Amino acid sequence: MRKFIKNRIIRNTVTFFEDKIYRALSIACVTTLMVGTVFYHYVEGFGWIDAFYFSATTLTTVGYGDLSPQTDFGKVFTVLYIFAGIGIIFGFINAVQEHQKKHIMNYYYDDYES
């Protein structure tokens, strides 16, 4: 059973990245997180892990409040980063969900078309 699940996960991941739209969203998502991480590391002085953590919690709108930008430049960047990044992150999350839904429906219904 474990091998079956592992093979399905690998197959779903491979088919996910074969699609140009999914691949582009993945690259945009990773790039957005990297830009925020580098910015917060160098401008705000966060460590690499804290910078990545802050970028991820900001873009997913979790925002625990344990970290926050202290400089004016960091605050302005954060506002623009949120506006630009939320659409990219949620688009990526939606693409993953749609891909999984399609594969689950195809598994149970041979003639299913999305």
C-alpha positions as CSV (number, residue, x, y, z in Angstrom):
1,M,0.0,0.0,0.0
2,R,2.8,2.4,0.8
3,K,4.5,1.8,-2.5
4,F,1.1,2.5,-4.3
5,I,0.7,5.8,-2.4
6,K,4.3,6.8,-3.1
7,N,3.9,6.0,-6.8
8,R,0.7,8.0,-7.0
9,I,2.3,11.0,-5.3
10,I,5.3,10.8,-7.7
11,R,3.1,10.5,-10.7
12,N,0.8,13.4,-9.6
13,T,3.9,15.6,-9.0
14,V,5.4,14.8,-12.4
15,T,2.1,15.4,-14.2
16,F,1.6,18.6,-12.3
17,F,5.0,20.0,-13.5
18,E,4.3,18.8,-17.1
19,D,1.6,21.4,-17.4
20,K,3.0,24.8,-18.5
21,I,0.5,26.8,-16.3
22,Y,1.3,24.8,-13.2
23,R,5.0,25.0,-13.9
24,A,4.8,28.8,-14.3
25,L,2.8,29.2,-11.1
26,S,5.3,27.1,-9.2
27,I,8.2,29.2,-10.5
28,A,6.3,32.4,-9.7
29,C,5.5,31.1,-6.2
30,V,9.1,30.1,-5.4
31,T,10.5,33.3,-6.9
32,T,8.1,35.5,-4.9
33,L,9.1,33.7,-1.7
34,M,12.8,34.0,-2.6
35,V,12.5,37.7,-3.3
36,G,10.8,38.3,0.1
37,T,13.3,36.2,1.9
38,V,16.3,38.0,0.4
39,F,14.8,41.4,1.0
40,Y,13.9,40.7,4.7
41,H,17.3,39.2,5.3
42,Y,19.3,42.1,4.0
43,V,17.0,45.1,4.7
44,E,15.4,44.1,7.9
45,G,18.3,42.0,9.2
46,F,16.2,38.8,9.8
47,G,18.0,35.5,9.7
48,W,17.4,33.4,6.6
49,I,14.9,31.1,8.3
50,D,13.1,34.0,9.9
51,A,13.0,35.9,6.6
52,F,11.6,32.9,4.8
53,Y,9.1,32.3,7.7
54,F,8.0,36.0,7.6
55,S,7.6,35.9,3.8
56,A,5.5,32.7,3.9
57,T,3.3,33.8,6.8
58,T,2.8,37.2,5.2
59,L,1.8,35.9,1.8
60,T,-0.6,33.2,3.2
61,T,-2.2,35.9,5.3
62,V,-1.4,34.1,8.5
63,G,0.6,36.9,10.0
64,Y,1.4,35.7,13.5
65,G,2.8,39.1,14.5
66,D,5.9,37.7,16.1
67,L,8.1,39.4,13.4
68,S,7.4,42.7,11.6
69,P,9.4,45.1,9.4
70,Q,11.0,47.9,11.4
71,T,12.2,50.2,8.6
72,D,10.0,52.5,6.6
73,F,11.3,50.9,3.4
74,G,10.5,47.5,4.8
75,K,7.0,48.5,5.6
76,V,6.3,49.9,2.1
77,F,7.9,46.8,0.5
78,T,5.7,44.6,2.7
79,V,2.5,46.3,1.5
80,L,3.5,46.0,-2.2
81,Y,4.7,42.4,-1.5
82,I,1.4,41.5,-0.1
83,F,-0.6,42.9,-3.0
84,A,1.6,41.3,-5.6
85,G,2.2,38.0,-3.8
86,I,-1.2,37.0,-2.4
87,G,-2.6,36.4,-5.9
88,I,0.4,34.3,-6.9
89,I,0.4,32.2,-3.8
90,F,-3.4,31.6,-3.8
91,G,-3.3,30.9,-7.5
92,F,-0.7,28.3,-6.9
93,I,-2.7,26.7,-4.0
94,N,-5.8,26.7,-6.2
95,A,-3.8,25.1,-9.0
96,V,-2.6,22.3,-6.7
97,Q,-6.1,21.7,-5.5
98,E,-7.6,21.6,-9.0
99,H,-4.9,19.2,-10.1
100,Q,-5.5,16.9,-7.2
101,K,-9.3,17.0,-7.7
102,K,-8.8,16.1,-11.4
103,H,-6.6,13.1,-10.6
104,I,-8.9,11.9,-7.8
105,M,-12.0,12.2,-10.1
106,N,-10.1,10.4,-12.9
107,Y,-9.1,7.6,-10.5
108,Y,-12.8,7.0,-9.5
109,Y,-14.5,7.9,-12.8
110,D,-12.8,6.8,-15.9
111,D,-14.8,9.1,-18.2
112,Y,-14.4,12.3,-16.0
113,E,-13.3,15.5,-17.8
114,S,-12.6,18.6,-15.9
